[in-house]
Amino acid sequence: MPATNIEIDIPTPADGEHLLRLARGISLFEASDIETIQELWTEFASKGDESSWYHFIVSRLDGVILGFACYGQRPLTEGAYDLYWIGVGQNQQSRGIGKMLIGEVEKRVCSQGGRLLIAETAGKEAFEPTRRFYLSAGYLLEARIRDFYKLGDDLVIFTKRFS
Ligand SMILES: CC(C)(COP(=O)(O)OP(=O)(O)OC[C@H]1O[C@@H](n2cnc3c(N)ncnc32)[C@H](O)[C@@H]1OP(=O)(O)O)[C@@H](O)C(=O)NCCC(=O)NCCS
């Protein structure tokens, strides 16, 4: 797939159904993850990118959404941002789309004055590829809270600093 044909933009409310269908098809996401993504999407779609606390971007090929990311400023901080979600369609993974999306989030965070981007993920084995993804994108494994999600399932916190 030639990466040059992939475009990244801010989705419109009309993209919601497709975006959520794509998220539901990602095997690592559980029902509760989808519910949360849906909540953030609803806030974003109703308030719009300017006013919403949560910001979504999507990557598309010929108009079809291949992946999405959701980020926003961490409340009560100056310049710290959270990467709330990033997901690439189950059949489109490991083709560089996630890297393009996270790069675009970083660009947007920097242009909004962000200095720190935080990506939280799970420590369980199924998320090993996800952790490798963050490391390969230049993130630092900054912290781990043992047994955070449940016994035996840690919270792993990756960070990237821009200043
Ligand atoms: C994590 C995710 C967003 C990465 O997007 P992607 O398009 O699959 O990843 P890319 O193809 O851009 O890979 C970028 C790097 O990550 C590494 N990577 C990605 N998927 C990998 C996998 N399954 N196994 C090993 N390494 C992997 C690659 O080595 C690549 O490094 P390189 O550029 O140095 O070769 C995507 O795989 C995904 O949606 N996973 C399921 C949901 C998830 O875990 N979301 C994050 C938590 S919210």
Backbone and ligand atoms as CSV (ligand in chain L), in Angstrom:
chain,resi,resn,atom,element,x,y,z
A,1,MET,N,N,0.847,-1.190,0.000
A,1,MET,CA,C,0.000,0.000,0.000
A,1,MET,C,C,0.887,1.246,0.000
A,2,PRO,N,N,0.841,2.091,-1.041
A,2,PRO,CA,C,1.712,3.261,-1.037
A,2,PRO,C,C,1.261,4.266,0.007
A,3,ALA,N,N,2.144,4.535,0.977
A,3,ALA,CA,C,1.776,5.402,2.094
A,3,ALA,C,C,1.348,6.776,1.609
A,4,THR,N,N,1.828,7.195,0.431
A,4,THR,CA,C,1.528,8.543,-0.051
A,4,THR,C,C,0.042,8.722,-0.328
A,5,ASN,N,N,-0.680,7.637,-0.584
A,5,ASN,CA,C,-2.110,7.757,-0.880
A,5,ASN,C,C,-2.951,7.881,0.383
A,6,ILE,N,N,-2.331,7.692,1.528
A,6,ILE,CA,C,-3.091,7.753,2.770
A,6,ILE,C,C,-3.127,9.193,3.264
A,7,GLU,N,N,-4.331,9.627,3.598
A,7,GLU,CA,C,-4.482,10.994,4.096
A,7,GLU,C,C,-4.970,10.956,5.531
A,8,ILE,N,N,-4.549,11.955,6.279
A,8,ILE,CA,C,-5.019,12.048,7.668
A,8,ILE,C,C,-5.804,13.334,7.804
A,9,ASP,N,N,-6.996,13.228,8.376
A,9,ASP,CA,C,-7.770,14.450,8.580
A,9,ASP,C,C,-8.627,14.347,9.845
A,10,ILE,N,N,-9.335,15.434,10.105
A,10,ILE,CA,C,-10.249,15.460,11.256
A,10,ILE,C,C,-11.588,14.909,10.782
A,11,PRO,N,N,-12.110,13.876,11.437
A,11,PRO,CA,C,-13.363,13.284,10.963
A,11,PRO,C,C,-14.555,14.203,11.199
A,12,THR,N,N,-15.627,13.940,10.455
A,12,THR,CA,C,-16.881,14.672,10.655
A,12,THR,C,C,-17.848,13.736,11.390
A,13,PRO,N,N,-18.940,14.284,11.937
A,13,PRO,CA,C,-19.902,13.424,12.632
A,13,PRO,C,C,-20.368,12.250,11.763
A,14,ALA,N,N,-20.408,12.464,10.443
A,14,ALA,CA,C,-20.871,11.393,9.546
A,14,ALA,C,C,-19.924,10.195,9.542
A,15,ASP,N,N,-18.691,10.390,10.014
A,15,ASP,CA,C,-17.719,9.278,10.035
A,15,ASP,C,C,-17.895,8.361,11.243
A,16,GLY,N,N,-18.772,8.768,12.180
A,16,GLY,CA,C,-18.858,8.058,13.453
A,16,GLY,C,C,-19.150,6.570,13.313
A,17,GLU,N,N,-20.129,6.261,12.461
A,17,GLU,CA,C,-20.536,4.863,12.336
A,17,GLU,C,C,-19.373,4.000,11.851
A,18,HIS,N,N,-18.677,4.501,10.842
A,18,HIS,CA,C,-17.562,3.744,10.269
A,18,HIS,C,C,-16.425,3.607,11.272
A,19,LEU,N,N,-16.136,4.718,11.960
A,19,LEU,CA,C,-15.035,4.698,12.941
A,19,LEU,C,C,-15.330,3.688,14.061
A,20,LEU,N,N,-16.564,3.695,14.541
A,20,LEU,CA,C,-16.898,2.793,15.649
A,20,LEU,C,C,-16.949,1.340,15.182
A,21,ARG,N,N,-17.365,1.134,13.933
A,21,ARG,CA,C,-17.360,-0.229,13.391
A,21,ARG,C,C,-15.923,-0.744,13.306
A,22,LEU,N,N,-15.028,0.133,12.855
A,22,LEU,CA,C,-13.610,-0.247,12.773
A,22,LEU,C,C,-13.072,-0.586,14.169
A,23,ALA,N,N,-13.426,0.243,15.153
A,23,ALA,CA,C,-12.945,0.003,16.522
A,23,ALA,C,C,-13.474,-1.339,17.045
A,24,ARG,N,N,-14.755,-1.623,16.749
A,24,ARG,CA,C,-15.349,-2.888,17.216
A,24,ARG,C,C,-14.659,-4.095,16.606
A,25,GLY,N,N,-14.060,-3.920,15.440
A,25,GLY,CA,C,-13.391,-5.037,14.757
A,25,GLY,C,C,-11.969,-5.274,15.236
A,26,ILE,N,N,-11.463,-4.420,16.135
A,26,ILE,CA,C,-10.084,-4.582,16.628
A,26,ILE,C,C,-10.113,-5.566,17.792
A,27,SER,N,N,-9.445,-6.689,17.610
A,27,SER,CA,C,-9.644,-7.795,18.570
A,27,SER,C,C,-9.141,-7.449,19.970
A,28,LEU,N,N,-8.161,-6.562,20.080
A,28,LEU,CA,C,-7.642,-6.235,21.421
A,28,LEU,C,C,-8.605,-5.366,22.217
A,29,PHE,N,N,-9.520,-4.699,21.535
A,29,PHE,CA,C,-10.462,-3.833,22.248
A,29,PHE,C,C,-11.616,-4.649,22.825
A,30,GLU,N,N,-11.887,-4.417,24.097
A,30,GLU,CA,C,-13.000,-5.098,24.754
A,30,GLU,C,C,-14.241,-4.210,24.698
A,31,ALA,N,N,-15.365,-4.783,25.092
A,31,ALA,CA,C,-16.629,-4.040,25.012
A,31,ALA,C,C,-16.546,-2.725,25.790
A,32,SER,N,N,-15.866,-2.755,26.951
A,32,SER,CA,C,-15.776,-1.535,27.757
A,32,SER,C,C,-14.896,-0.482,27.061
A,33,ASP,N,N,-13.892,-0.937,26.312
A,33,ASP,CA,C,-13.072,0.010,25.534
A,33,ASP,C,C,-13.937,0.707,24.488
A,34,ILE,N,N,-14.747,-0.098,23.812
A,34,ILE,CA,C,-15.595,0.463,22.745
A,34,ILE,C,C,-16.578,1.475,23.335
A,35,GLU,N,N,-17.115,1.147,24.499
A,35,GLU,CA,C,-18.044,2.078,25.156
A,35,GLU,C,C,-17.361,3.415,25.420
A,36,THR,N,N,-16.110,3.348,25.906
A,36,THR,CA,C,-15.387,4.589,26.212
A,36,THR,C,C,-15.087,5.360,24.930
A,37,ILE,N,N,-14.649,4.645,23.893
A,37,ILE,CA,C,-14.363,5.322,22.622
A,37,ILE,C,C,-15.638,6.011,22.131
A,38,GLN,N,N,-16.756,5.303,22.276
A,38,GLN,CA,C,-18.043,5.859,21.826
A,38,GLN,C,C,-18.388,7.136,22.603
A,39,GLU,N,N,-18.132,7.124,23.920
A,39,GLU,CA,C,-18.411,8.316,24.735
A,39,GLU,C,C,-17.571,9.510,24.265
A,40,LEU,N,N,-16.271,9.247,24.043
A,40,LEU,CA,C,-15.395,10.346,23.617
A,40,LEU,C,C,-15.815,10.847,22.240
A,41,TRP,N,N,-16.196,9.888,21.368
A,41,TRP,CA,C,-16.626,10.270,20.029
A,41,TRP,C,C,-17.884,11.143,20.099
A,42,THR,N,N,-18.820,10.766,20.950
A,42,THR,CA,C,-20.074,11.516,21.056
A,42,THR,C,C,-19.795,12.953,21.488
A,43,GLU,N,N,-18.878,13.114,22.442
A,43,GLU,CA,C,-18.540,14.481,22.876
A,43,GLU,C,C,-17.888,15.254,21.717
A,44,PHE,N,N,-16.965,14.576,21.033
A,44,PHE,CA,C,-16.257,15.221,19.917
A,44,PHE,C,C,-17.239,15.588,18.794
A,45,ALA,N,N,-18.109,14.627,18.443
A,45,ALA,CA,C,-19.010,14.847,17.307
A,45,ALA,C,C,-20.047,15.916,17.630
A,46,SER,N,N,-20.456,16.022,18.898
A,46,SER,CA,C,-21.483,17.016,19.216
A,46,SER,C,C,-20.878,18.407,19.412
A,47,LYS,N,N,-19.657,18.493,19.949
A,47,LYS,CA,C,-19.070,19.818,20.216
A,47,LYS,C,C,-18.197,20.314,19.077
A,48,GLY,N,N,-17.630,19.403,18.305
A,48,GLY,CA,C,-16.727,19.803,17.222
A,48,GLY,C,C,-15.297,19.932,17.734
A,49,ASP,N,N,-14.355,19.890,16.793
A,49,ASP,CA,C,-12.938,19.856,17.158
A,49,ASP,C,C,-12.500,21.072,17.982
A,50,GLU,N,N,-13.103,22.244,17.667
A,50,GLU,CA,C,-12.680,23.474,18.356
A,50,GLU,C,C,-13.017,23.434,19.848
A,51,SER,N,N,-14.218,22.937,20.157
A,51,SER,CA,C,-14.698,23.028,21.539
A,51,SER,C,C,-14.535,21.742,22.335
A,52,SER,N,N,-14.370,20.630,21.648
A,52,SER,CA,C,-14.321,19.355,22.375
A,52,SER,C,C,-13.002,19.220,23.136
A,53,TRP,N,N,-13.100,18.569,24.292
A,53,TRP,CA,C,-11.892,18.261,25.059
A,53,TRP,C,C,-11.096,17.179,24.339
A,54,TYR,N,N,-11.819,16.315,23.645
A,54,TYR,CA,C,-11.198,15.194,22.935
A,54,TYR,C,C,-11.093,15.530,21.455
A,55,HIS,N,N,-9.971,15.170,20.869
A,55,HIS,CA,C,-9.743,15.429,19.442
A,55,HIS,C,C,-9.510,14.105,18.734
A,56,PHE,N,N,-10.191,13.930,17.628
A,56,PHE,CA,C,-10.002,12.714,16.830
A,56,PHE,C,C,-9.332,13.061,15.510
A,57,ILE,N,N,-8.475,12.154,15.041
A,57,ILE,CA,C,-8.004,12.214,13.654
A,57,ILE,C,C,-8.193,10.815,13.066
A,58,VAL,N,N,-8.332,10.784,11.743
A,58,VAL,CA,C,-8.459,9.475,11.080
A,58,VAL,C,C,-7.509,9.431,9.889
A,59,SER,N,N,-7.088,8.217,9.542
A,59,SER,CA,C,-6.333,8.033,8.303
A,59,SER,C,C,-7.282,7.374,7.308
A,60,ARG,N,N,-7.173,7.788,6.057
A,60,ARG,CA,C,-8.087,7.265,5.033
A,60,ARG,C,C,-7.308,6.890,3.781
A,61,LEU,N,N,-7.835,5.910,3.108
A,61,LEU,CA,C,-7.371,5.586,1.762
A,61,LEU,C,C,-8.614,5.625,0.882
A,62,ASP,N,N,-8.591,6.466,-0.125
A,62,ASP,CA,C,-9.763,6.650,-1.003
A,62,ASP,C,C,-11.031,6.906,-0.187
A,63,GLY,N,N,-10.886,7.683,0.863
A,63,GLY,CA,C,-12.042,8.070,1.675
A,63,GLY,C,C,-12.404,7.057,2.750
A,64,VAL,N,N,-11.860,5.851,2.670
A,64,VAL,CA,C,-12.226,4.801,3.633
A,64,VAL,C,C,-11.320,4.894,4.863
A,65,ILE,N,N,-11.937,4.913,6.038
A,65,ILE,CA,C,-11.145,5.056,7.273
A,65,ILE,C,C,-10.387,3.758,7.573
A,66,LEU,N,N,-9.072,3.917,7.809
A,66,LEU,CA,C,-8.213,2.756,8.108
A,66,LEU,C,C,-7.817,2.716,9.581
A,67,GLY,N,N,-7.849,3.869,10.223
A,67,GLY,CA,C,-7.426,3.932,11.617
A,67,GLY,C,C,-7.778,5.287,12.197
A,68,PHE,N,N,-7.683,5.373,13.519
A,68,PHE,CA,C,-8.030,6.637,14.179
A,68,PHE,C,C,-7.156,6.817,15.413
A,69,ALA,N,N,-7.087,8.055,15.853
A,69,ALA,CA,C,-6.436,8.354,17.132
A,69,ALA,C,C,-7.263,9.417,17.827
A,70,CYS,N,N,-7.229,9.392,19.152
A,70,CYS,CA,C,-7.960,10.368,19.959
A,70,CYS,C,C,-7.008,10.875,21.029
A,71,TYR,N,N,-6.903,12.189,21.137
A,71,TYR,CA,C,-5.974,12.771,22.099
A,71,TYR,C,C,-6.602,14.017,22.702
A,72,GLY,N,N,-5.995,14.509,23.775
A,72,GLY,CA,C,-6.484,15.738,24.379
A,72,GLY,C,C,-5.578,16.147,25.518
A,73,GLN,N,N,-5.728,17.394,25.927
A,73,GLN,CA,C,-4.880,17.887,27.011
A,73,GLN,C,C,-5.293,17.239,28.333
A,74,ARG,N,N,-4.321,16.909,29.145
A,74,ARG,CA,C,-4.602,16.335,30.461
A,74,ARG,C,C,-5.076,17.469,31.371
A,75,PRO,N,N,-6.261,17.327,31.974
A,75,PRO,CA,C,-6.763,18.385,32.853
A,75,PRO,C,C,-5.747,18.717,33.952
A,76,LEU,N,N,-5.747,19.956,34.379
A,76,LEU,CA,C,-4.910,20.439,35.490
A,76,LEU,C,C,-3.420,20.412,35.186
A,77,THR,N,N,-3.045,20.339,33.908
A,77,THR,CA,C,-1.618,20.394,33.563
A,77,THR,C,C,-1.384,21.544,32.600
A,78,GLU,N,N,-0.115,21.909,32.487
A,78,GLU,CA,C,0.286,22.861,31.447
A,78,GLU,C,C,1.070,22.075,30.414
A,79,GLY,N,N,0.452,21.830,29.283
A,79,GLY,CA,C,1.175,21.242,28.154
A,79,GLY,C,C,1.345,19.733,28.183
A,80,ALA,N,N,0.647,19.037,29.085
A,80,ALA,CA,C,0.686,17.570,29.055
A,80,ALA,C,C,-0.561,17.067,28.329
A,81,TYR,N,N,-0.357,16.166,27.392
A,81,TYR,CA,C,-1.454,15.629,26.586
A,81,TYR,C,C,-1.526,14.128,26.745
A,82,ASP,N,N,-2.743,13.612,26.648
A,82,ASP,CA,C,-2.954,12.171,26.656
A,82,ASP,C,C,-3.269,11.691,25.247
A,83,LEU,N,N,-2.664,10.575,24.869
A,83,LEU,CA,C,-3.134,9.845,23.697
A,83,LEU,C,C,-4.159,8.862,24.250
A,84,TYR,N,N,-5.436,9.211,24.104
A,84,TYR,CA,C,-6.465,8.390,24.754
A,84,TYR,C,C,-6.624,7.044,24.049
A,85,TRP,N,N,-6.663,7.094,22.718
A,85,TRP,CA,C,-6.855,5.860,21.952
A,85,TRP,C,C,-6.121,5.960,20.635
A,86,ILE,N,N,-5.630,4.844,20.188
A,86,ILE,CA,C,-5.165,4.749,18.806
A,86,ILE,C,C,-5.539,3.348,18.340
A,87,GLY,N,N,-6.078,3.259,17.160
A,87,GLY,CA,C,-6.494,1.952,16.652
A,87,GLY,C,C,-6.411,1.927,15.144
A,88,VAL,N,N,-5.912,0.811,14.630
A,88,VAL,CA,C,-5.838,0.606,13.182
A,88,VAL,C,C,-6.681,-0.630,12.878
A,89,GLY,N,N,-7.447,-0.565,11.798
A,89,GLY,CA,C,-8.315,-1.679,11.415
A,89,GLY,C,C,-7.574,-3.009,11.491
A,90,GLN,N,N,-8.270,-4.025,11.976
A,90,GLN,CA,C,-7.624,-5.317,12.251
A,90,GLN,C,C,-6.799,-5.822,11.066
A,91,ASN,N,N,-7.316,-5.637,9.864
A,91,ASN,CA,C,-6.604,-6.167,8.686
A,91,ASN,C,C,-5.604,-5.190,8.097
A,92,GLN,N,N,-5.471,-4.052,8.718
A,92,GLN,CA,C,-4.571,-3.013,8.171
A,92,GLN,C,C,-3.380,-2.773,9.079
A,93,GLN,N,N,-3.272,-3.573,10.142
A,93,GLN,CA,C,-2.214,-3.317,11.125
A,93,GLN,C,C,-0.839,-3.707,10.574
A,94,SER,N,N,0.200,-3.126,11.191
A,94,SER,CA,C,1.612,-3.406,10.852
A,94,SER,C,C,1.972,-2.992,9.430
A,95,ARG,N,N,1.289,-1.955,8.914
A,95,ARG,CA,C,1.630,-1.434,7.587
A,95,ARG,C,C,2.042,0.030,7.654
A,96,GLY,N,N,2.332,0.489,8.864
A,96,GLY,CA,C,2.818,1.863,8.994
A,96,GLY,C,C,1.735,2.895,9.269
A,97,ILE,N,N,0.468,2.461,9.331
A,97,ILE,CA,C,-0.623,3.431,9.510
A,97,ILE,C,C,-0.608,4.012,10.925
A,98,GLY,N,N,-0.354,3.149,11.920
A,98,GLY,CA,C,-0.286,3.623,13.304
A,98,GLY,C,C,0.820,4.656,13.479
A,99,LYS,N,N,1.932,4.395,12.845
A,99,LYS,CA,C,3.052,5.341,12.962
A,99,LYS,C,C,2.689,6.693,12.350
A,100,MET,N,N,1.989,6.659,11.219
A,100,MET,CA,C,1.551,7.925,10.610
A,100,MET,C,C,0.598,8.661,11.544
A,101,LEU,N,N,-0.326,7.913,12.143
A,101,LEU,CA,C,-1.317,8.545,13.023
A,101,LEU,C,C,-0.663,9.160,14.255
A,102,ILE,N,N,0.240,8.414,14.871
A,102,ILE,CA,C,0.842,8.927,16.109
A,102,ILE,C,C,1.738,10.124,15.766
A,103,GLY,N,N,2.373,10.085,14.594
A,103,GLY,CA,C,3.191,11.228,14.160
A,103,GLY,C,C,2.336,12.478,13.984
A,104,GLU,N,N,1.141,12.285,13.437
A,104,GLU,CA,C,0.234,13.427,13.232
A,104,GLU,C,C,-0.271,13.960,14.581
A,105,VAL,N,N,-0.574,13.051,15.513
A,105,VAL,CA,C,-0.984,13.504,16.853
A,105,VAL,C,C,0.145,14.344,17.454
A,106,GLU,N,N,1.371,13.870,17.342
A,106,GLU,CA,C,2.514,14.611,17.918
A,106,GLU,C,C,2.614,16.006,17.303
A,107,LYS,N,N,2.434,16.072,15.968
A,107,LYS,CA,C,2.509,17.368,15.285
A,107,LYS,C,C,1.444,18.318,15.823
A,108,ARG,N,N,0.230,17.778,15.984
A,108,ARG,CA,C,-0.879,18.625,16.443
A,108,ARG,C,C,-0.694,19.039,17.908
A,109,VAL,N,N,-0.206,18.121,18.724
A,109,VAL,CA,C,0.042,18.444,20.133
A,109,VAL,C,C,1.103,19.547,20.213
A,110,CYS,N,N,2.166,19.407,19.430
A,110,CYS,CA,C,3.233,20.430,19.435
A,110,CYS,C,C,2.677,21.775,18.995
A,111,SER,N,N,1.844,21.750,17.943
A,111,SER,CA,C,1.351,23.033,17.426
A,111,SER,C,C,0.370,23.670,18.408
A,112,GLN,N,N,-0.177,22.881,19.326
A,112,GLN,CA,C,-1.061,23.450,20.356
A,112,GLN,C,C,-0.290,23.773,21.637
A,113,GLY,N,N,1.027,23.727,21.564
A,113,GLY,CA,C,1.844,24.103,22.714
A,113,GLY,C,C,2.115,22.961,23.681
A,114,GLY,N,N,1.812,21.740,23.261
A,114,GLY,CA,C,2.062,20.592,24.136
A,114,GLY,C,C,3.553,20.313,24.250
A,115,ARG,N,N,3.945,19.809,25.408
A,115,ARG,CA,C,5.356,19.480,25.608
A,115,ARG,C,C,5.546,18.028,26.002
A,116,LEU,N,N,4.457,17.346,26.316
A,116,LEU,CA,C,4.553,15.972,26.796
A,116,LEU,C,C,3.330,15.204,26.308
A,117,LEU,N,N,3.586,14.036,25.709
A,117,LEU,CA,C,2.470,13.185,25.283
A,117,LEU,C,C,2.566,11.860,26.041
A,118,ILE,N,N,1.443,11.470,26.623
A,118,ILE,CA,C,1.407,10.284,27.484
A,118,ILE,C,C,0.518,9.223,26.820
A,119,ALA,N,N,1.046,8.022,26.717
A,119,ALA,CA,C,0.263,6.912,26.161
A,119,ALA,C,C,0.234,5.795,27.192
A,120,GLU,N,N,-0.972,5.474,27.625
A,120,GLU,CA,C,-1.106,4.411,28.621
A,120,GLU,C,C,-1.576,3.145,27.924
A,121,THR,N,N,-1.016,2.020,28.341
A,121,THR,CA,C,-1.496,0.768,27.778
A,121,THR,C,C,-1.380,-0.332,28.825
A,122,ALA,N,N,-1.767,-1.525,28.422
A,122,ALA,CA,C,-1.804,-2.624,29.382
A,122,ALA,C,C,-0.498,-3.413,29.352
A,123,GLY,N,N,-0.186,-4.035,30.490
A,123,GLY,CA,C,1.056,-4.798,30.596
A,123,GLY,C,C,0.882,-6.260,30.222
A,124,LYS,N,N,-0.356,-6.673,29.927
A,124,LYS,CA,C,-0.548,-8.113,29.677
A,124,LYS,C,C,0.046,-8.507,28.317
A,125,GLU,N,N,0.211,-9.814,28.175
A,125,GLU,CA,C,0.966,-10.316,27.023
A,125,GLU,C,C,0.349,-9.901,25.684
A,126,ALA,N,N,-0.965,-9.884,25.622
A,126,ALA,CA,C,-1.629,-9.557,24.358
A,126,ALA,C,C,-1.240,-8.177,23.850
A,127,PHE,N,N,-0.780,-7.294,24.767
A,127,PHE,CA,C,-0.433,-5.928,24.371
A,127,PHE,C,C,1.059,-5.745,24.089
A,128,GLU,N,N,1.782,-6.861,24.038
A,128,GLU,CA,C,3.207,-6.788,23.716
A,128,GLU,C,C,3.456,-6.071,22.367
A,129,PRO,N,N,2.699,-6.382,21.280
A,129,PRO,CA,C,2.910,-5.654,20.027
A,129,PRO,C,C,2.635,-4.149,20.183
A,130,THR,N,N,1.628,-3.828,20.998
A,130,THR,CA,C,1.304,-2.417,21.222
A,130,THR,C,C,2.468,-1.724,21.932
A,131,ARG,N,N,3.027,-2.389,22.933
A,131,ARG,CA,C,4.163,-1.784,23.654
A,131,ARG,C,C,5.356,-1.614,22.704
A,132,ARG,N,N,5.550,-2.607,21.825
A,132,ARG,CA,C,6.655,-2.486,20.864
A,132,ARG,C,C,6.406,-1.327,19.897
A,133,PHE,N,N,5.145,-1.136,19.588
A,133,PHE,CA,C,4.779,-0.012,18.710
A,133,PHE,C,C,5.214,1.320,19.337
A,134,TYR,N,N,4.901,1.510,20.622
A,134,TYR,CA,C,5.267,2.784,21.260
A,134,TYR,C,C,6.792,2.931,21.328
A,135,LEU,N,N,7.481,1.861,21.649
A,135,LEU,CA,C,8.950,1.944,21.733
A,135,LEU,C,C,9.517,2.297,20.357
A,136,SER,N,N,8.965,1.643,19.330
A,136,SER,CA,C,9.474,1.888,17.979
A,136,SER,C,C,9.155,3.313,17.521
A,137,ALA,N,N,8.091,3.907,18.078
A,137,ALA,CA,C,7.747,5.296,17.719
A,137,ALA,C,C,8.517,6.303,18.580
A,138,GLY,N,N,9.461,5.822,19.365
A,138,GLY,CA,C,10.338,6.742,20.112
A,138,GLY,C,C,9.842,7.108,21.493
A,139,TYR,N,N,8.901,6.307,22.031
A,139,TYR,CA,C,8.380,6.608,23.367
A,139,TYR,C,C,9.239,5.934,24.433
A,140,LEU,N,N,9.266,6.567,25.589
A,140,LEU,CA,C,10.022,6.048,26.724
A,140,LEU,C,C,9.066,5.292,27.640
A,141,LEU,N,N,9.455,4.106,28.049
A,141,LEU,CA,C,8.638,3.392,29.036
A,141,LEU,C,C,8.918,4.055,30.379
A,142,GLU,N,N,8.004,4.919,30.795
A,142,GLU,CA,C,8.283,5.804,31.923
A,142,GLU,C,C,7.860,5.200,33.265
A,143,ALA,N,N,6.791,4.420,33.262
A,143,ALA,CA,C,6.303,3.910,34.550
A,143,ALA,C,C,5.435,2.688,34.342
A,144,ARG,N,N,5.336,1.918,35.380
A,144,ARG,CA,C,4.479,0.733,35.371
A,144,ARG,C,C,3.809,0.639,36.735
A,145,ILE,N,N,2.512,0.550,36.753
A,145,ILE,CA,C,1.811,0.339,38.025
A,145,ILE,C,C,1.316,-1.105,38.019
A,146,ARG,N,N,1.887,-1.878,38.913
A,146,ARG,CA,C,1.568,-3.309,38.935
A,146,ARG,C,C,0.127,-3.540,39.381
A,147,ASP,N,N,-0.501,-4.519,38.765
A,147,ASP,CA,C,-1.854,-4.953,39.142
A,147,ASP,C,C,-2.863,-3.798,39.061
A,148,PHE,N,N,-2.676,-2.901,38.119
A,148,PHE,CA,C,-3.544,-1.720,38.033
A,148,PHE,C,C,-4.938,-2.080,37.517
A,149,TYR,N,N,-5.000,-2.713,36.346
A,149,TYR,CA,C,-6.311,-3.017,35.753
A,149,TYR,C,C,-6.999,-4.127,36.524
A,150,LYS,N,N,-6.202,-5.150,36.838
A,150,LYS,CA,C,-6.644,-6.209,37.749
A,150,LYS,C,C,-5.390,-6.967,38.157
A,151,LEU,N,N,-5.515,-7.888,39.056
A,151,LEU,CA,C,-4.343,-8.641,39.510
A,151,LEU,C,C,-3.659,-9.258,38.293
A,152,GLY,N,N,-2.363,-8.990,38.155
A,152,GLY,CA,C,-1.618,-9.565,37.037
A,152,GLY,C,C,-1.689,-8.737,35.771
A,153,ASP,N,N,-2.429,-7.630,35.784
A,153,ASP,CA,C,-2.519,-6.790,34.579
A,153,ASP,C,C,-2.110,-5.358,34.935
A,154,ASP,N,N,-0.880,-5.048,34.553
A,154,ASP,CA,C,-0.289,-3.755,34.919
A,154,ASP,C,C,-0.756,-2.630,33.992
A,155,LEU,N,N,-0.590,-1.416,34.485
A,155,LEU,CA,C,-0.690,-0.227,33.635
A,155,LEU,C,C,0.737,0.141,33.234
A,156,VAL,N,N,0.955,0.352,31.930
A,156,VAL,CA,C,2.280,0.729,31.447
A,156,VAL,C,C,2.151,2.112,30.808
A,157,ILE,N,N,3.006,3.023,31.244
A,157,ILE,CA,C,2.891,4.414,30.795
A,157,ILE,C,C,4.104,4.781,29.946
A,158,PHE,N,N,3.821,5.154,28.704
A,158,PHE,CA,C,4.866,5.607,27.787
A,158,PHE,C,C,4.761,7.124,27.644
A,159,THR,N,N,5.915,7.765,27.471
A,159,THR,CA,C,5.893,9.219,27.286
A,159,THR,C,C,6.809,9.631,26.142
A,160,LYS,N,N,6.482,10.764,25.550
A,160,LYS,CA,C,7.396,11.431,24.607
A,160,LYS,C,C,7.386,12.912,24.951
A,161,ARG,N,N,8.568,13.484,25.012
A,161,ARG,CA,C,8.693,14.909,25.358
A,161,ARG,C,C,9.111,15.711,24.146
A,162,PHE,N,N,8.588,16.919,24.036
A,162,PHE,CA,C,8.873,17.761,22.869
A,162,PHE,C,C,9.694,18.993,23.231
A,163,SER,N,N,9.979,19.180,24.509
A,163,SER,CA,C,10.839,20.318,24.862
A,163,SER,C,C,11.597,19.993,26.130
L,1,LIG,C1,C,-0.953,-0.454,18.055
L,1,LIG,C2,C,-1.397,-0.028,16.675
L,1,LIG,C3,C,-2.162,1.297,16.735
L,1,LIG,C4,C,-0.131,0.169,15.817
L,1,LIG,O1,O,-0.516,0.564,14.520
L,1,LIG,P1,P,0.058,-0.259,13.268
L,1,LIG,O2,O,-0.385,0.428,12.049
L,1,LIG,O3,O,-0.308,-1.678,13.434
L,1,LIG,O4,O,1.634,-0.106,13.511
L,1,LIG,P2,P,2.742,0.324,12.439
L,1,LIG,O5,O,2.638,-0.555,11.243
L,1,LIG,O6,O,2.686,1.782,12.219
L,1,LIG,O7,O,4.035,-0.096,13.221
L,1,LIG,C5,C,4.946,0.833,13.703
L,1,LIG,C6,C,5.970,0.082,14.486
L,1,LIG,O8,O,5.406,-0.688,15.547
L,1,LIG,C7,C,5.841,-2.028,15.487
L,1,LIG,N1,N,4.684,-2.912,15.492
L,1,LIG,C8,C,3.422,-2.622,15.159
L,1,LIG,N2,N,2.624,-3.684,15.257
L,1,LIG,C9,C,3.418,-4.682,15.637
L,1,LIG,C10,C,3.195,-6.042,15.885
L,1,LIG,N3,N,1.968,-6.609,15.760
L,1,LIG,N4,N,4.231,-6.780,16.282
L,1,LIG,C11,C,5.447,-6.232,16.391
L,1,LIG,N5,N,5.732,-4.939,16.168
L,1,LIG,C12,C,4.725,-4.194,15.789
L,1,LIG,C13,C,6.501,-2.257,14.158
L,1,LIG,O9,O,7.712,-2.931,14.415
L,1,LIG,C14,C,6.759,-0.877,13.609
L,1,LIG,O10,O,8.092,-0.533,13.827
L,1,LIG,P3,P,9.048,-0.079,12.617
L,1,LIG,O11,O,8.356,1.091,11.965
L,1,LIG,O12,O,10.288,0.285,13.351
L,1,LIG,O13,O,9.117,-1.272,11.743
L,1,LIG,C15,C,-2.289,-1.101,15.981
L,1,LIG,O14,O,-1.537,-2.284,15.788
L,1,LIG,C16,C,-3.558,-1.429,16.757
L,1,LIG,O15,O,-4.606,-0.845,16.485
L,1,LIG,N6,N,-3.472,-2.366,17.700
L,1,LIG,C17,C,-4.633,-2.793,18.470
L,1,LIG,C18,C,-5.204,-1.711,19.340
L,1,LIG,C19,C,-4.192,-1.133,20.300
L,1,LIG,O16,O,-3.401,-1.841,20.906
L,1,LIG,N7,N,-4.239,0.198,20.453
L,1,LIG,C20,C,-3.340,0.904,21.354
L,1,LIG,C21,C,-3.882,0.963,22.734
L,1,LIG,S1,S,-5.133,2.177,22.858
